[in-house]
Structure formats: structure tokens, C-alpha cells
Amino acid sequence: MRQPLFIDNLPKIILFLIKNQRGIFHVAGPDKITMERFILFLEGILRKETKIVIKKRENPIKIPKNSTLNTSKISLLGLKTTPLNNAKSQIKKQIISEQP
């Protein structure tokens, strides 16, 4: 499991933490998702029908199944990050606005 972060959230959070806090803070998105599902999520931003086929195979590198972060400290400060579905619509708008 991973917690992808919508990068547009990061500058505001960093500035707040630099000005107001000390210590170590984990910053991550609110949604927990497997890497496979995240790849399909990203593809869904650009295509209506999936063309990606994810094959399961043994990986020689031991990757943790769950590498999510404890974001309770930023939550207690009232700092919020964008859920994946909201980020998806914002990314689509950004892509459309950048096309010639």
C-alpha cells in the first residue's frame, strides 16, 4: 500500500510547517492504494479504456506490502491533502488547459 500525494498540496504544507512547526512530519495523501491500482488510476486520467496489463511476478527485491505513513501530526494541525478522485479531476483540468 502507498499513499500518493497530489503535488499541488505540498508547497502550502511545507510553508506552513517551516513557519510554524519543528520536528518530523509525514506528508502523504489520504488514500491508501496498491501500486498496481495506482498505475491503473493514473492511466484512467488519460484513457477511458485500460491498455495496461499488470503481470504478477516474483521480485528479487523485497518491497514492503504496506509503506503508508502516519500523517496524524499534520491532521492535528488541520492540514489536509487532496483525495485521489479530486486530484484526478484537477489533473485532467490541468492537462486540458495546457493543450494548444
N, C-alpha and C positions, 0 to 999 in steps of 0.2 A: 504494500500500500504506500501511496505517496500523497502529498498534499500540494498540488500545483498552485502557484501564486500568480494572480493576474498582475503583471509587472507595473501596470499603471498605479497600483496601490502603494508600491514601495517608496517612492520619493516622499510622500506625505508622512508615512510612518517613520522613516529614517529621520526626517527633520524634527518631528515631534520628540522622538527618543533622544536625539542629540541635545535638544534644548532643555528637556525636562527630566531626563532619567539617567541613571547609572546602572551598570550591570549587564548581564547577558539576557537577551531576549530572542526567542524563537519566533520567526515570522513565517507564516505559511497560510495557504488558502484554507477555507473552512471545510472543503470537501475532501474525503479520503477516497482514493481511486487506485485501481491496479494500473500498472504501466501499460498493459495491453488495452484496457478500456480507455486510458488517456490517449493513446495513439489513435484509436478509433474516434474519440471525441474530437481530436484535432483535425482528422480527415473530414469529419462532419461539418467543419467550418467551411471547407472549400468544395465539397462534393455532396450531392444528395444520395448517391448510391456508393456503398463501400466497394473499394477495389483491393483493399489491403487484406492479405491472408496472414494471420499470425500462426506460426508453427511452433509448437512446444518442442523444445529440445533441451538436452542436458547442458547446463552451462558450467564450464570448468571453474568459473569464479563464483564463490558463494555470495550471493546477493541476498540481503535480508528481505523476508517477505513483507515486513512492516517497518518502514523507516519514517513514520509520521512523527511530527514534533509536538511538544507540549506548548501550546500557544495561550495558556491561561493567563500569563502575565500581561500580554498585550490586550487580551479580552477584558481583564480587570481595569485597564486604563481606558476602556471604551473604544479602542481602535478596532475597526472591522475591516475584513478583506472581502473581496467580491466572490460570491459563489460561482461555480463553473458555468452554469446556464446563463447567468447575467453577463459573465465575461465573454461567453460565446457570441451573444448578440452585439456587444460592444466591439469585439474584434471584427465581426462581419461589417459593421458600420465603418470602421477604420479602413478596412480593405477596400470597400466600395468608394469611400471618399478619396483614396489615394490613386484610384484608377484614372487614366487620362480620358 
